[in-house]
Amino acid sequence: MKTALQIDLTFEQILSLVRQLPKQQKVKLTKELEREVIDSKLSRLLKTFKTKDLDIKTIDEEVESVRQEIYEKQKS
């Protein structure tokens, strides 16, 4: 049986605990925090670009248009 606990810690207390970690665990914690920040930024970015006006047909048409432009430039 697991028991869930909630502990109120200040930033300084958490920082003190982190400083006590071995180097390898600090590296692991750093990577985990970076991943969380990246995920958060990516989610915000995706929400910014989310639209109902864009469908796969429109994307395909644009891709083909750009491909054609590139092809024409290479041909010349």
C-alpha positions in Angstrom: 0.0 0.0 0.0 1.3 3.4 -1.0 0.7 6.6 0.9 0.8 10.0 -0.9 2.4 12.9 1.0 2.4 16.5 0.2 5.2 18.6 1.6 5.5 22.4 1.3 9.1 23.3 0.5 10.6 26.6 -0.4 12.8 27.0 -3.4 15.8 27.4 -1.2 15.0 24.1 0.5 14.7 22.3 -2.8 17.9 23.9 -4.0 19.6 22.7 -0.9 18.4 19.1 -1.5 19.5 19.2 -5.1 23.0 20.4 -4.1 23.2 17.2 -2.0 22.6 14.9 -4.9 25.4 13.1 -6.6 26.6 14.6 -9.9 25.0 11.8 -12.0 21.6 12.5 -10.4 22.0 16.2 -10.9 22.6 15.6 -14.6 19.5 13.4 -14.8 17.4 16.0 -13.0 18.7 18.7 -15.3 17.8 16.7 -18.4 14.3 16.0 -17.0 13.7 19.7 -16.3 14.9 20.6 -19.8 12.6 18.1 -21.3 9.7 19.5 -19.3 10.5 23.1 -20.5 10.8 22.0 -24.1 7.5 20.1 -23.9 5.8 23.1 -22.5 7.2 25.4 -25.2 6.3 23.0 -27.9 2.7 22.7 -26.6 2.4 26.5 -26.6 3.8 26.6 -30.1 1.4 24.0 -31.4 -1.5 25.8 -29.9 -0.4 29.0 -31.6 -0.5 27.3 -35.0 -3.6 25.2 -34.5 -6.3 26.1 -36.9 -9.4 24.5 -38.4 -8.8 26.2 -41.8 -5.8 24.1 -42.7 -6.4 20.6 -44.0 -4.2 17.9 -45.6 -5.4 18.9 -49.1 -4.2 22.5 -48.6 -0.9 21.3 -47.2 -0.4 18.9 -50.1 -1.1 21.6 -52.7 1.4 24.0 -51.0 4.0 21.3 -50.9 3.6 20.5 -54.6 3.7 24.2 -55.4 7.0 24.6 -53.6 8.4 21.4 -55.1 7.5 22.7 -58.6 9.2 26.1 -57.9 12.4 24.3 -56.7 12.3 22.0 -59.7 12.0 25.0 -62.1 14.9 26.8 -60.4 17.1 23.7 -60.7 16.1 23.2 -64.3 17.2 26.7 -65.4 
